[in-house]
Amino acid sequence: MEPLKEAFDIYQKMLPENAHQLIYSYCTLANLMTALRNYETAITSYSHTIWLLLENNYTEDSSVV
């Protein structure tokens, strides 16, 4: 978990809050937290993923990668 936190710290310093590059990272974190049964953090991460998708004008037909 510590390397993941360090990666997010680096991302936050390098990229704007709504950078599309963060979508995959937040989704991965949400999936990991779900697997670890840390549902509160998972919900927060999924919510942030959705916010990023909307901020970057993604639609259901858009490719995230």
C-alpha positions in Angstrom: 0.0 0.0 0.0 2.9 2.4 0.7 4.2 2.4 -2.9 0.7 3.2 -4.1 0.5 6.1 -1.7 3.9 7.4 -2.9 2.8 7.1 -6.5 -0.3 9.1 -5.8 1.8 11.8 -4.0 4.0 12.1 -7.1 0.9 12.3 -9.5 -0.6 15.0 -7.4 2.6 17.1 -7.6 2.9 16.6 -11.4 -0.6 16.7 -12.7 -3.6 18.9 -12.3 -6.4 17.6 -10.1 -8.6 16.7 -13.1 -5.9 15.1 -15.3 -7.2 12.2 -17.4 -4.1 10.3 -16.6 -5.4 9.7 -13.1 -8.5 7.8 -14.2 -6.9 4.4 -14.5 -5.0 4.9 -11.2 -8.1 5.8 -9.2 -10.0 2.9 -10.7 -7.2 0.5 -9.9 -7.1 1.8 -6.3 -10.9 1.4 -6.0 -10.7 -2.2 -7.3 -7.9 -3.0 -4.8 -9.8 -1.5 -1.9 -12.8 -3.5 -2.9 -10.8 -6.7 -2.9 -9.4 -5.7 0.6 -13.0 -5.1 1.8 -12.1 -1.4 2.5 -15.4 -0.3 1.1 -15.3 3.3 2.3 -12.1 4.0 0.5 -13.3 2.1 -2.5 -16.4 4.2 -2.8 -14.4 7.4 -2.5 -12.0 6.2 -5.2 -14.8 5.1 -7.5 -16.5 8.4 -7.0 -13.3 10.2 -7.9 -12.9 8.1 -11.0 -16.4 9.0 -12.1 -15.7 12.7 -11.4 -12.5 12.5 -13.5 -14.5 10.8 -16.4 -17.1 13.6 -16.3 -14.4 16.3 -16.0 -12.7 15.0 -19.1 -15.9 14.6 -21.1 -15.8 10.8 -21.3 -18.9 9.0 -22.4 -19.9 5.4 -22.2 -18.4 5.0 -25.7 -15.1 6.5 -24.7 -11.9 4.5 -24.3 -10.2 5.3 -21.0 -6.8 3.9 -22.0 
